[in-house]
């Protein structure tokens, strides 16, 4: 009984900053004719699903740089609002399927598996919608989602439009939390 209680406590602690839902991952479609060279550059995080690897920071910006070997070098940077200390995470992304160029694989630690980073929609100049979903033994799924922008904010009408894109794929936008891009 103690062992089951400990396992339950660990699962609850791990999942409290994740987005789990029942059933399979929703069916989505990624950006048609995705152009990676137009996608690189700075993107500011405006909304996200809760994630244990991203907690409490503000002013989060991701910089994507295309490397000569067609990998994408990633530098995510944010500020701890309490200490004002900067935190940086470096990652790597790749396009693995030329027939689905907007379905990238991404990782932030060497020798770890790549995870999904799917560009559902972007206009390259103002917004991008990112989604990742992993089925878990056919009964639930773990998902991440982000709305990123080339600016630190977007008009509410544009945010509503972008939420509707997620809703069109049956992705629950109620999981989104706003990211603080003020005082940066």
N, CA, C and O of each residue as an XYZ file, in Angstrom:
736
protein
N       0.826     -1.196      0.000
C       0.000      0.000      0.000
C       0.864      1.252      0.000
O       0.552      2.214     -0.701
N       1.948      1.258      0.775
C       2.848      2.403      0.816
C       3.468      2.632     -0.558
O       3.610      3.768     -1.009
N       3.834      1.529     -1.216
C       4.443      1.631     -2.543
C       3.459      2.266     -3.531
O       3.852      3.137     -4.307
N       2.183      1.846     -3.517
C       1.181      2.414     -4.418
C       0.962      3.893     -4.122
O       0.794      4.697     -5.039
N       0.965      4.246     -2.847
C       0.809      5.651     -2.465
C       1.965      6.497     -2.955
O       1.770      7.626     -3.407
N       3.172      5.952     -2.867
C       4.353      6.669     -3.337
C       4.299      6.850     -4.845
O       4.591      7.933     -5.351
N       3.927      5.798     -5.570
C       3.808      5.889     -7.025
C       2.759      6.935     -7.391
O       2.986      7.742     -8.292
N       1.623      6.934     -6.712
C       0.572      7.911     -6.979
C       1.074      9.331     -6.709
O       0.791     10.239     -7.489
N       1.803      9.531     -5.632
C       2.337     10.862     -5.315
C       3.308     11.346     -6.381
O       3.287     12.518     -6.759
N       4.154     10.451     -6.865
C       5.110     10.817     -7.917
C       4.369     11.171     -9.206
O       4.702     12.157     -9.864
N       3.369     10.370     -9.565
C       2.598     10.629    -10.779
C       1.878     11.975    -10.677
O       1.893     12.756    -11.628
N       1.254     12.249     -9.543
C       0.552     13.523     -9.354
C       1.530     14.685     -9.426
O       1.236     15.697    -10.063
N       2.679     14.559     -8.789
C       3.682     15.635     -8.830
C       4.168     15.866    -10.255
O       4.330     17.011    -10.676
N       4.399     14.794    -10.994
C       4.891     14.926    -12.366
C       3.832     15.518    -13.286
O       4.144     16.366    -14.122
N       2.598     15.085    -13.145
C       1.555     15.500    -14.069
C       0.937     16.842    -13.709
O       0.192     17.398    -14.516
N       1.216     17.379    -12.537
C       0.574     18.636    -12.161
C       0.983     19.786    -13.060
O       0.257     20.775    -13.154
N       2.106     19.687    -13.711
C       2.533     20.747    -14.621
C       2.591     20.230    -16.050
O       3.447     20.641    -16.833
N       1.691     19.340    -16.378
C       1.600     18.786    -17.722
C       0.140     18.834    -18.146
O      -0.739     19.089    -17.322
N      -0.122     18.593    -19.418
C      -1.494     18.570    -19.902
C      -1.804     17.177    -20.440
O      -1.432     16.817    -21.557
N      -2.498     16.411    -19.605
C      -2.952     15.080    -19.971
C      -4.440     15.150    -20.260
O      -5.176     15.884    -19.600
N      -4.883     14.379    -21.254
C      -6.303     14.284    -21.569
C      -6.624     12.844    -21.916
O      -5.744     12.091    -22.333
N      -7.882     12.456    -21.746
C      -8.303     11.101    -22.086
C      -8.438     10.956    -23.596
O      -8.677     11.927    -24.314
N      -8.281      9.735    -24.055
C      -8.426      9.431    -25.466
C      -7.142      9.644    -26.242
O      -6.097      9.978    -25.684
N      -7.251      9.443    -27.535
C      -6.103      9.597    -28.427
C      -5.835     11.069    -28.721
O      -6.670     11.934    -28.458
N      -4.662     11.329    -29.269
C      -4.324     12.677    -29.722
C      -5.321     13.101    -30.795
O      -5.751     12.282    -31.608
N      -5.688     14.388    -30.796
C      -6.568     14.852    -31.870
C      -5.854     14.794    -33.223
O      -4.628     14.876    -33.300
N      -6.631     14.653    -34.264
C      -6.085     14.661    -35.618
C      -5.832     16.117    -36.008
O      -6.732     16.954    -35.946
N      -4.606     16.401    -36.408
C      -4.239     17.767    -36.790
C      -3.624     17.759    -38.186
O      -3.313     16.707    -38.745
N      -3.463     18.939    -38.719
C      -2.782     19.127    -39.999
C      -1.754     20.226    -39.810
O      -2.022     21.231    -39.153
N      -0.593     20.034    -40.378
C       0.461     21.037    -40.250
C       0.446     21.981    -41.455
O      -0.252     21.769    -42.447
N       1.247     23.023    -41.312
C       1.349     24.067    -42.331
C       1.712     23.468    -43.692
O       2.680     22.716    -43.805
N       0.943     23.798    -44.709
C       1.277     23.402    -46.077
C       2.457     24.230    -46.561
O       2.603     25.394    -46.187
N       3.291     23.630    -47.387
C       4.416     24.342    -48.008
C       5.270     25.088    -46.984
O       5.653     26.236    -47.207
N       5.563     24.437    -45.875
C       6.339     25.068    -44.800
C       7.740     25.421    -45.293
O       8.424     24.593    -45.896
N       8.161     26.663    -45.028
C       9.463     27.169    -45.463
C      10.315     27.475    -44.226
O      10.150     28.516    -43.590
N      11.208     26.570    -43.902
C      12.026     26.706    -42.696
C      12.892     27.964    -42.723
O      13.112     28.585    -41.683
N      13.376     28.335    -43.877
C      14.240     29.522    -43.954
C      13.484     30.798    -43.579
O      14.095     31.748    -43.090
N      12.174     30.836    -43.798
C      11.362     32.000    -43.388
C      10.979     31.923    -41.914
O      10.619     32.932    -41.308
N      11.056     30.726    -41.341
C      10.617     30.490    -39.960
C      11.678     30.876    -38.939
O      11.333     31.265    -37.823
N      12.949     30.781    -39.286
C      14.014     31.037    -38.318
C      13.965     32.483    -37.836
O      13.358     33.347    -38.469
N      14.625     32.727    -36.691
C      14.630     34.050    -36.083
C      14.044     33.996    -34.687
O      13.934     32.924    -34.093
N      13.669     35.155    -34.165
C      13.119     35.262    -32.811
C      11.614     35.098    -32.800
O      10.905     35.624    -33.658
N      11.133     34.340    -31.789
C       9.706     34.149    -31.533
C       9.467     34.342    -30.033
O      10.158     33.745    -29.208
N       8.493     35.173    -29.689
C       8.135     35.430    -28.292
C       6.967     34.541    -27.891
O       6.008     34.377    -28.645
N       7.060     33.970    -26.696
C       6.019     33.072    -26.199
C       4.876     33.901    -25.630
O       5.068     34.659    -24.680
N       3.673     33.756    -26.216
C       2.507     34.497    -25.741
C       1.560     33.643    -24.904
O       1.041     34.097    -23.884
N       1.336     32.393    -25.344
C       0.479     31.448    -24.618
C       1.121     30.079    -24.699
O       1.821     29.756    -25.659
N       0.871     29.275    -23.667
C       1.415     27.920    -23.637
C       0.526     27.021    -22.805
O      -0.232     27.495    -21.958
N       0.617     25.719    -23.046
C       0.060     24.734    -22.136
C       1.071     24.587    -21.004
O       2.274     24.686    -21.250
N       0.625     24.356    -19.779
C       1.573     24.175    -18.670
C       2.548     23.031    -18.945
O       2.167     21.983    -19.467
N       3.800     23.250    -18.587
C       4.838     22.240    -18.777
C       5.839     22.341    -17.641
O       6.227     23.441    -17.247
N       6.255     21.209    -17.119
C       7.180     21.201    -15.979
C       8.512     21.829    -16.329
O       9.190     22.358    -15.447
N       8.908     21.784    -17.595
C      10.194     22.346    -17.989
C      10.124     23.850    -18.242
O      11.141     24.472    -18.549
N       8.944     24.435    -18.118
C       8.748     25.871    -18.295
C       7.837     26.349    -17.182
O       6.614     26.281    -17.306
N       8.413     26.825    -16.111
C       7.532     27.237    -15.024
C       7.974     28.565    -14.436
O       9.116     28.727    -14.007
N       7.059     29.498    -14.427
C       7.268     30.743    -13.713
C       8.096     31.804    -14.407
O       8.197     32.920    -13.898
N       8.689     31.503    -15.544
C       9.521     32.500    -16.206
C       8.665     33.491    -16.972
O       7.514     33.213    -17.309
N       9.243     34.644    -17.238
C       8.594     35.643    -18.065
C       9.561     36.054    -19.164
O      10.731     35.672    -19.150
N       9.070     36.825    -20.103
C       9.899     37.359    -21.195
C      10.578     36.248    -21.998
O      11.721     36.400    -22.430
N       9.879     35.144    -22.193
C      10.478     34.009    -22.893
C      10.538     34.297    -24.388
O       9.549     34.679    -25.013
N      11.726     34.100    -24.934
C      11.955     34.260    -26.362
C      12.748     33.054    -26.855
O      13.689     32.598    -26.205
N      12.349     32.554    -28.010
C      13.053     31.443    -28.646
C      13.709     31.973    -29.909
O      13.079     32.672    -30.703
N      14.975     31.634    -30.087
C      15.682     32.000    -31.301
C      16.039     30.725    -32.049
O      16.664     29.820    -31.497
N      15.633     30.666    -33.315
C      15.907     29.530    -34.176
C      16.898     29.953    -35.252
O      16.696     30.962    -35.927
N      17.971     29.177    -35.408
C      18.999     29.446    -36.406
C      19.225     28.180    -37.213
O      19.418     27.103    -36.648
N      19.203     28.309    -38.534
C      19.456     27.168    -39.407
C      20.953     26.940    -39.500
O      21.712     27.879    -39.742
N      21.382     25.703    -39.310
C      22.803     25.363    -39.370
C      23.134     24.783    -40.747
O      22.226     24.398    -41.483
N      24.415     24.715    -41.106
C      24.803     24.177    -42.419
C      24.352     22.735    -42.661
O      24.164     22.327    -43.807
N      24.176     21.955    -41.572
C      23.744     20.563    -41.749
C      22.220     20.414    -41.688
O      21.702     19.317    -41.481
N      21.506     21.543    -41.873
C      20.039     21.581    -41.892
C      19.383     21.212    -40.566
O      18.235     20.767    -40.538
N      20.097     21.395    -39.491
C      19.481     21.326    -38.171
C      19.083     22.750    -37.793
O      19.542     23.718    -38.400
N      18.232     22.860    -36.792
C      17.836     24.161    -36.284
C      18.393     24.275    -34.877
O      18.026     23.511    -33.985
N      19.279     25.234    -34.691
C      19.826     25.486    -33.358
C      18.812     26.368    -32.628
O      18.352     27.377    -33.163
N      18.472     25.975    -31.402
C      17.460     26.678    -30.625
C      18.092     27.255    -29.369
O      18.874     26.596    -28.685
N      17.735     28.498    -29.083
C      18.130     29.130    -27.823
C      16.868     29.720    -27.213
O      16.343     30.717    -27.709
N      16.377     29.106    -26.131
C      15.230     29.623    -25.386
C      15.749     30.380    -24.181
O      16.588     29.878    -23.433
N      15.244     31.598    -23.995
C      15.715     32.416    -22.889
C      14.525     33.054    -22.186
O      13.587     33.526    -22.829
N      14.577     33.060    -20.863
C      13.534     33.675    -20.057
C      14.133     34.303    -18.817
O      15.330     34.177    -18.554
N      13.287     34.983    -18.056
C      13.725     35.666    -16.840
C      12.878     35.180    -15.664
O      11.653     35.118    -15.760
N      13.528     34.840    -14.568
C      12.826     34.518    -13.332
C      12.339     35.840    -12.741
O      13.159     36.687    -12.386
N      11.018     36.036    -12.628
C      10.524     37.334    -12.162
C      10.891     37.669    -10.715
O      10.909     38.841    -10.340
N      11.182     36.659     -9.907
C      11.536     36.917     -8.506
C      12.983     37.356     -8.360
O      13.280     38.297     -7.624
N      13.881     36.679     -9.057
C      15.312     36.968     -8.900
C      15.858     37.850    -10.019
O      16.946     38.412     -9.896
N      15.099     37.970    -11.115
C      15.522     38.681    -12.331
C      16.708     37.997    -13.013
O      17.344     38.574    -13.895
N      17.001     36.752    -12.594
C      18.052     35.982    -13.240
C      17.549     35.427    -14.568
O      16.385     35.048    -14.700
N      18.432     35.387    -15.530
C      18.110     34.857    -16.844
C      18.368     33.356    -16.865
O      19.318     32.870    -16.250
N      17.525     32.638    -17.569
C      17.769     31.207    -17.773
C      17.776     30.947    -19.273
O      17.015     31.552    -20.028
N      18.645     30.042    -19.684
C      18.806     29.734    -21.100
C      18.799     28.220    -21.275
O      19.411     27.487    -20.499
N      18.100     27.768    -22.303
C      18.098     26.355    -22.685
C      18.437     26.276    -24.165
O      17.872     27.002    -24.983
N      19.363     25.389    -24.498
C      19.757     25.191    -25.891
C      19.186     23.884    -26.391
O      19.193     22.880    -25.680
N      18.693     23.897    -27.609
C      18.108     22.699    -28.180
C      18.460     22.532    -29.636
O      19.166     23.347    -30.231
N      17.950     21.454    -30.192
C      18.200     21.080    -31.571
C      16.893     20.580    -32.167
O      16.146     19.847    -31.518
N      16.624     20.977    -33.395
C      15.449     20.480    -34.099
C      15.860     20.065    -35.505
O      16.823     20.578    -36.075
N      15.096     19.116    -36.043
C      15.369     18.635    -37.398
C      14.054     18.361    -38.126
O      13.029     18.063    -37.514
N      14.121     18.471    -39.431
C      13.021     18.030    -40.280
C      13.348     16.603    -40.682
O      14.385     16.351    -41.295
N      12.469     15.670    -40.341
C      12.768     14.261    -40.598
C      12.030     13.692    -41.800
O      12.403     12.638    -42.315
N      10.991     14.378    -42.249
C      10.194     13.853    -43.362
C       9.991     14.958    -44.390
O       9.256     15.911    -44.129
N      10.629     14.850    -45.557
C      10.481     15.900    -46.568
C       9.041     16.077    -47.060
O       8.692     17.130    -47.595
N       8.206     15.050    -46.880
C       6.803     15.149    -47.271
C       5.952     15.871    -46.235
O       4.825     16.268    -46.531
N       6.477     16.048    -45.018
C       5.796     16.786    -43.951
C       6.799     17.740    -43.305
O       7.182     17.531    -42.154
N       7.231     18.779    -44.014
C       8.309     19.639    -43.519
C       7.960     20.443    -42.275
O       8.865     20.934    -41.600
N       6.677     20.595    -41.948
C       6.289     21.338    -40.747
C       6.213     20.440    -39.513
O       5.902     20.915    -38.420
N       6.494     19.153    -39.679
C       6.551     18.228    -38.543
C       8.012     18.054    -38.163
O       8.710     17.180    -38.677
N       8.453     18.906    -37.253
C       9.837     18.872    -36.798
C       9.967     17.947    -35.601
O       8.982     17.612    -34.943
N      11.188     17.544    -35.336
C      11.548     16.811    -34.122
C      12.487     17.705    -33.339
O      13.349     18.365    -33.921
N      12.326     17.734    -32.008
C      13.064     18.678    -31.174
C      13.535     17.994    -29.891
O      12.878     17.091    -29.372
N      14.685     18.445    -29.396
C      15.170     17.967    -28.091
C      16.055     19.045    -27.472
O      16.609     19.900    -28.163
N      16.169     18.975    -26.144
C      16.965     19.952    -25.405
C      18.073     19.315    -24.585
O      18.679     19.982    -23.746
N      18.346     18.055    -24.808
C      19.460     17.382    -24.137
C      20.017     16.316    -25.077
O      19.272     15.562    -25.703
N      21.332     16.274    -25.160
C      21.980     15.276    -26.006
C      21.629     13.881    -25.524
O      21.378     13.672    -24.337
N      21.612     12.947    -26.427
C      21.344     11.541    -26.127
C      19.951     11.296    -25.558
O      19.716     10.276    -24.911
N      19.034     12.219    -25.793
C      17.635     11.995    -25.430
C      16.838     11.902    -26.730
O      17.266     12.415    -27.763
N      15.689     11.252    -26.674
C      14.900     11.149    -27.909
C      14.325     12.510    -28.310
O      14.083     13.379    -27.472
N      14.119     12.660    -29.594
C      13.470     13.860    -30.107
C      11.966     13.748    -29.882
O      11.394     12.663    -29.984
N      11.335     14.875    -29.577
C       9.888     14.937    -29.436
C       9.279     15.708    -30.600
O       9.988     16.331    -31.389
N       7.966     15.656    -30.691
C       7.265     16.334    -31.774
C       7.220     17.846    -31.564
O       7.051     18.329    -30.445
N       7.373     18.564    -32.644
C       7.220     20.015    -32.695
C       6.561     20.279    -34.039
O       7.234     20.382    -35.065
N       5.243     20.388    -34.021
C       4.494     20.516    -35.257
C       4.018     21.948    -35.430
O       3.356     22.502    -34.552
N       4.353     22.534    -36.545
C       3.883     23.876    -36.874
C       2.522     23.715    -37.548
O       2.432     23.346    -38.719
N       1.467     24.000    -36.785
C       0.121     23.862    -37.341
C      -0.188     24.969    -38.332
O      -0.801     24.741    -39.375
N       0.254     26.183    -37.983
C      -0.024     27.322    -38.857
C       0.940     28.449    -38.511
O       1.237     28.684    -37.340
N       1.422     29.139    -39.530
C       2.257     30.320    -39.336
C       2.110     31.239    -40.533
O       1.841     30.786    -41.646
N       2.288     32.530    -40.302
C       2.390     33.469    -41.414
C       3.826     33.968    -41.543
O       4.122     34.822    -42.378
N       4.717     33.426    -40.708
C       6.161     33.708    -40.686
C       6.508     35.097    -40.159
O       7.621     35.294    -39.670
N       5.605     36.057    -40.239
C       5.941     37.439    -39.878
C       5.295     37.912    -38.584
O       5.741     38.899    -38.000
N       4.240     37.218    -38.121
C       3.619     37.676    -36.879
C       3.283     36.560    -35.894
O       3.368     36.793    -34.689
N       2.909     35.369    -36.336
C       2.511     34.322    -35.391
C       2.908     32.940    -35.887
O       3.140     32.724    -37.076
N       2.979     32.009    -34.939
C       3.096     30.592    -35.245
C       2.369     29.796    -34.170
O       2.382     30.167    -32.996
N       1.741     28.711    -34.572
C       1.032     27.810    -33.662
C       1.770     26.484    -33.642
O       1.932     25.835    -34.676
N       2.216     26.087    -32.457
C       3.000     24.863    -32.275
C       2.179     23.863    -31.465
O       1.480     24.235    -30.522
N       2.273     22.593    -31.845
C       1.554     21.553    -31.130
C       2.399     20.293    -31.056
O       3.138     19.968    -31.985
N       2.280     19.594    -29.949
C       2.944     18.314    -29.757
C       2.002     17.421    -28.962
O       1.416     17.849    -27.968
N       1.864     16.184    -29.405
C       0.984     15.261    -28.695
C       1.559     13.859    -28.771
O       2.060     13.430    -29.810
N       1.477     13.149    -27.645
C       1.957     11.773    -27.562
C       0.860     10.918    -26.943
O       0.397     11.189    -25.835
N       0.447      9.875    -27.676
C      -0.527      8.929    -27.134
C       0.126      8.101    -26.042
O       1.290      7.716    -26.154
N      -0.633      7.830    -24.983
C      -0.141      7.025    -23.870
C      -1.041      5.799    -23.731
O      -2.176      5.882    -23.262
N      -0.508      4.687    -24.146
C      -1.146      3.359    -24.127
C      -2.610      3.371    -24.565
O      -3.410      2.567    -24.087
N      -2.950      4.259    -25.451
C      -4.280      4.259    -26.053
C      -5.407      4.776    -25.188
O      -6.553      4.811    -25.637
N      -5.118      5.180    -23.954
C      -6.209      5.659    -23.095
C      -6.117      7.157    -22.775
O      -7.099      7.767    -22.352
N      -4.954      7.731    -22.977
C      -4.811      9.167    -22.738
C      -3.695      9.698    -23.631
O      -3.041      8.949    -24.356
N      -3.500     11.009    -23.555
C      -2.416     11.607    -24.320
C      -1.844     12.793    -23.557
O      -2.525     13.434    -22.756
N      -0.577     13.061    -23.830
C       0.150     14.189    -23.244
C       0.350     15.195    -24.360
O       0.848     14.852    -25.432
N      -0.040     16.442    -24.110
C       0.081     17.437    -25.162
C       0.701     18.731    -24.661
O       0.588     19.096    -23.491
N       1.356     19.404    -25.587
C       1.939     20.722    -25.375
C       1.489     21.591    -26.539
O       1.298     21.098    -27.651
N       1.320     22.877    -26.286
C       0.954     23.800    -27.359
C       1.475     25.187    -27.006
O       1.575     25.555    -25.835
N       1.802     25.940    -28.040
C       2.297     27.298    -27.847
C       1.737     28.202    -28.934
O       1.515     27.774    -30.067
N       1.515     29.443    -28.574
C       1.301     30.516    -29.538
C       2.497     31.442    -29.380
O       2.721     32.021    -28.317
N       3.256     31.568    -30.456
C       4.433     32.426    -30.466
C       4.204     33.559    -31.452
O       3.415     33.442    -32.389
N       4.913     34.660    -31.218
C       4.762     35.830    -32.083
C       6.111     36.484    -32.324
O       7.035     36.330    -31.526
N       6.219     37.202    -33.407
C       7.439     37.969    -33.685
C       7.502     39.216    -32.817
O       8.560     39.833    -32.689
N       6.370     39.592    -32.218
C       6.267     40.738    -31.306
C       5.935     40.212    -29.907
O       5.558     39.051    -29.750
N       6.075     41.058    -28.910
C       5.766     40.641    -27.531
C       4.268     40.605    -27.240
O       3.861     40.229    -26.140
N       3.449     40.991    -28.209
C       1.997     40.914    -28.038
C       1.331     40.867    -29.403
O       1.937     41.205    -30.419
N       0.091     40.449    -29.408
C      -0.758     40.471    -30.593
C      -2.111     41.033    -30.184
O      -2.486     40.928    -29.016
N      -2.851     41.627    -31.113
C      -4.200     42.090    -30.779
C      -5.079     40.923    -30.329
O      -4.919     39.799    -30.803
N      -6.002     41.197    -29.416
C      -6.879     40.141    -28.907
C      -7.661     39.472    -30.031
O      -7.909     38.267    -29.974
N      -8.049     40.224    -31.041
C      -8.787     39.631    -32.161
C      -7.947     38.564    -32.864
O      -8.486     37.549    -33.305
N      -6.646     38.780    -32.972
C      -5.749     37.784    -33.588
C      -5.599     36.568    -32.673
O      -5.604     35.431    -33.147
N      -5.463     36.805    -31.358
C      -5.379     35.691    -30.395
C      -6.639     34.824    -30.498
O      -6.548     33.597    -30.538
N      -7.813     35.464    -30.539
C      -9.066     34.714    -30.664
C      -9.083     33.885    -31.938
O      -9.519     32.734    -31.924
N      -8.613     34.456    -33.034
C      -8.537     33.746    -34.308
C      -7.614     32.529    -34.197
O      -7.928     31.455    -34.712
N      -6.475     32.705    -33.524
C      -5.521     31.607    -33.368
C      -6.063     30.513    -32.450
O      -5.859     29.328    -32.715
N      -6.755     30.899    -31.370
C      -7.403     29.905    -30.518
C      -8.391     29.078    -31.349
O      -8.510     27.868    -31.156
N      -9.094     29.733    -32.268
C     -10.070     29.019    -33.098
C      -9.404     27.994    -34.013
O     -10.021     26.983    -34.349
N      -8.171     28.231    -34.417
C      -7.449     27.235    -35.202
C      -7.243     25.977    -34.355
O      -7.497     24.864    -34.817
N      -6.779     26.161    -33.107
C      -6.617     25.008    -32.216
C      -7.958     24.302    -32.002
O      -8.031     23.074    -32.048
N      -9.012     25.077    -31.769
C     -10.336     24.480    -31.553
C     -10.798     23.683    -32.764
O     -11.485     22.673    -32.611
N     -10.428     24.124    -33.973
C     -10.844     23.407    -35.181
C     -10.252     21.997    -35.223
O     -10.768     21.130    -35.928
N      -9.181     21.766    -34.479
C      -8.563     20.433    -34.376
C      -8.996     19.706    -33.096
O      -8.425     18.672    -32.749
N      -9.986     20.236    -32.406
C     -10.470     19.666    -31.135
C      -9.393     19.674    -30.057
O      -9.331     18.764    -29.230
N      -8.550     20.694    -30.066
C      -7.556     20.902    -29.018
C      -8.170     21.862    -28.012
O      -8.632     22.941    -28.381
N      -8.177     21.475    -26.748
C      -8.819     22.258    -25.690
C      -7.998     23.494    -25.353
O      -6.960     23.389    -24.699
N      -8.448     24.655    -25.790
C      -7.726     25.908    -25.536
C      -7.861     26.371    -24.089
O      -7.206     27.330    -23.681
N      -8.696     25.701    -23.319
C      -8.815     26.015    -21.897
C      -7.540     25.719    -21.123
O      -7.368     26.187    -19.997
N      -6.641     24.938    -21.730
C      -5.362     24.633    -21.088
C      -4.349     25.761    -21.229
O      -3.374     25.806    -20.479
N      -4.560     26.670    -22.173
C      -3.592     27.737    -22.396
C      -3.495     28.671    -21.202
O      -4.498     29.029    -20.585
N      -2.268     29.055    -20.893
C      -2.027     30.105    -19.909
C      -1.210     31.209    -20.602
O      -0.338     30.927    -21.424
N      -1.508     32.463    -20.255
C      -0.757     33.550    -20.885
C       0.654     33.630    -20.343
O       0.905     33.300    -19.184
N       1.569     34.070    -21.183
C       2.965     34.251    -20.803
C       3.217     35.740    -20.636
O       2.783     36.536    -21.469
N       3.900     36.121    -19.590
C       4.160     37.513    -19.286
C       5.309     38.034    -20.146
O       6.447     37.576    -20.039
N       4.985     38.991    -20.991
C       5.996     39.640    -21.833
C       6.115     41.129    -21.489
O       6.526     41.931    -22.328
N       5.756     41.493    -20.256
C       5.841     42.900    -19.853
C       7.102     43.151    -19.036
O       7.600     42.255    -18.354
N       7.602     44.354    -19.110
C       8.779     44.734    -18.329
C      10.031     44.001    -18.735
O      10.918     43.787    -17.909
N      10.119     43.620    -19.967
C      11.267     42.839    -20.446
C      12.391     43.750    -20.863
O      13.442     43.277    -21.295
